[in-house]
Amino acid sequence: MMSVIRYENIPVSMPRNDFAGKKYIAPANSVSISHSAKTNAYRTLAPNTLPDMRVGGGTDTKITIAFPLCNKFANNVSSGDSYNFGSGVFANLTGTGSADITIGGRTFSGCYLDSLSVDIVPFQAATMSTSFTCTNPPTGLTMLSGLSTGETGMTNKFAYGHFATLSGADNYSSDIHSSISFSLDLKRTYSYAISKRNAYNVFLDEASKQLQIKATNIKTFINESGALSSFSVDLKNESGELVLPSGTLSTSTRGRLSAQNLTSSPPNILIADVTIDEPLL
């Protein structure tokens, strides 16, 4: 009988580009692997047999990972000394770079970031959700194997919304904010070549940021051109340490306020939603 793999034995990690042999480890609280073959029904005129299923493209592997953001700290595994997985995603994968992602001892190679989002609210750990396309997934019948990392000392390392520092918010809304969501979306073209089983080249076609902020009011309404608006939120843990480099979750002066919403229903207070978009590429 195949052994059962429990959740506590499926760590998620990716290599550190700044330190050979070391890994970023994600304190992931959910992971999903979607793996499929592209097959098409092959039909002929006046067939004397039933249609066949034939290869229609390479395997398609999507990985989604969600984890609370925390500052790096020591752990008991010599090859995995950094829990700054969030910093690794931003530093290594927001452009044309790829990385290997290891889930429970199985490595998925050539993984490109499709999107990420960070949700920030008071008194809850800020959570990053990421989505990847892997161009060279493992094949074969071997399943995931359990592996324990033995991490310790996580209690005061997580980032919470009530420790965050904001700047630029007073340009368009009140200074009382109940939640912030940051997202980054990337669109890529995967190029295939004769004699190459996996994607030969991967091109970054588009990249865009979006910030959505909930507040208690809106100062002024925008016109048809929107409004230029920069915004930044820095996430810190209980000790006041940044969990991502300052300015990572931000829009520049090219950011444009594009949408505003106001809602109210008794006995709730007035809630305002504003959206800032910034095209990067």
PETA-V590541 format. One line per field, one symbol per residue. psi: psi as a letter, one per 20 degrees, with the letter a starting at -180 (. if undefined). Layout:
psi = ???
This chain:
psi = ppqporhikmqprqqphiopirqpppmpiqqpoopqqoqqpoqrplqjrqqqprpjarqoppppppqqprqqrqajohimjpjlhghhgghhjicjqrrpppokippoqlpppgqqqpppqqkqpppppqpqppimqqraiprqqqpphkqrkigjiqpqhiiqpqqihjhirrjophqpppqppppqpopqqpjphrpgqppogqpqqpppppairpgqqraiibpppqqqpppqahjjppiqqpignrqaiiqpoiqpqpqppqjqrppppqppqoph.
